[in-house]
Amino acid sequence: MVKKFRRRYLVFKLITKSPLSKYDILNILKKELVQIKGQYSPSLQYIRVISYNRNRGLGILRCDHMLVEDLRLAFKNIQRSRYVVQAEIVGVSGTLKALKRKFLKFEKIK
């Protein structure tokens, strides 16, 4: 059996004007990705915000390996929205364990 997609995990950092929930972030990202791609793609259903710490603005996102470059562009475009002041992707990894080891050595995210 062939896998449909390979998972990638992204650490992102957001500085927002008002507190956002995981679902707000997901909706903003999906709207931005639809604008980038021009249509709704079935691969958008695999995007999940695994964890997000509102106080520090750090979060972990899971997506398809084909969406990583589009998500980088989406995070750059999000800065123009009315909710987000600054957004960046800190790093990308194939597993959660490696992601935490590389990019979240001193951070605690629940």
C-alpha positions in Angstrom: 0.0 0.0 0.0 1.3 3.4 -1.0 1.1 6.3 1.4 -0.8 9.3 0.1 1.3 11.8 1.8 4.3 12.2 4.1 3.8 14.2 7.2 5.9 17.3 8.0 5.9 19.2 11.3 6.5 22.9 11.4 7.3 25.1 14.4 5.9 28.6 13.9 6.0 31.8 15.9 3.1 34.3 15.9 2.9 37.8 17.4 -0.8 38.8 17.4 -2.8 41.8 18.3 -5.4 39.7 20.1 -5.2 36.1 21.4 -6.0 33.5 18.7 -7.1 30.0 19.3 -5.7 27.0 17.4 -8.9 27.0 15.2 -8.5 30.7 14.3 -4.9 30.1 13.2 -6.0 27.1 11.1 -8.8 29.0 9.5 -6.6 32.0 8.6 -4.0 29.6 7.1 -6.5 27.7 5.1 -8.0 30.9 3.6 -4.5 32.1 2.7 -3.6 28.8 1.1 -6.8 28.9 -1.0 -5.8 32.4 -2.2 -2.3 31.2 -3.1 -3.4 28.0 -4.9 -6.5 29.6 -6.5 -8.8 26.8 -5.4 -9.5 24.5 -2.5 -7.1 21.5 -2.6 -7.9 18.2 -0.9 -4.4 18.3 0.7 -5.6 21.2 2.9 -7.6 18.7 5.0 -4.4 17.3 6.4 -3.3 20.5 8.0 -3.5 20.4 11.8 -2.4 22.7 14.6 -1.1 20.2 17.1 -0.2 22.6 19.8 -0.1 26.4 20.4 1.1 28.4 23.3 -0.7 31.8 23.3 1.7 33.4 25.8 4.8 32.7 23.8 3.2 32.6 20.4 4.9 29.3 19.5 3.0 26.4 17.9 3.4 23.1 16.1 1.6 22.4 12.8 1.3 19.1 10.9 0.9 19.1 7.2 1.6 17.2 3.9 5.1 17.4 2.5 3.8 19.0 -0.6 2.4 22.0 1.3 5.6 23.1 3.1 6.6 25.7 0.6 3.0 27.0 0.2 2.8 27.3 4.0 6.0 29.3 4.1 4.4 31.7 1.6 1.2 31.7 3.6 3.0 32.7 6.8 4.6 35.6 5.0 1.2 36.8 3.6 -0.5 36.4 7.0 1.3 39.4 8.2 -1.0 41.5 6.1 -4.1 40.3 8.0 -5.7 42.3 10.7 -5.0 39.8 13.5 -1.3 38.9 13.0 1.6 41.4 13.4 4.5 39.0 12.8 4.6 35.4 11.6 7.4 33.1 10.8 8.3 29.4 10.5 11.1 28.5 12.9 11.8 25.1 11.4 10.5 22.0 9.6 11.1 18.3 10.5 9.8 14.9 9.6 9.1 13.7 13.1 7.9 15.4 16.3 10.9 14.0 18.3 13.4 15.6 15.9 11.4 18.8 15.8 11.5 19.2 19.6 15.2 18.3 19.7 16.2 20.8 17.0 14.0 23.8 17.5 12.4 23.6 20.9 15.3 22.7 23.2 14.3 25.2 26.0 10.6 25.7 25.2 7.7 23.9 26.7 4.6 23.7 24.5 1.5 21.8 25.5 
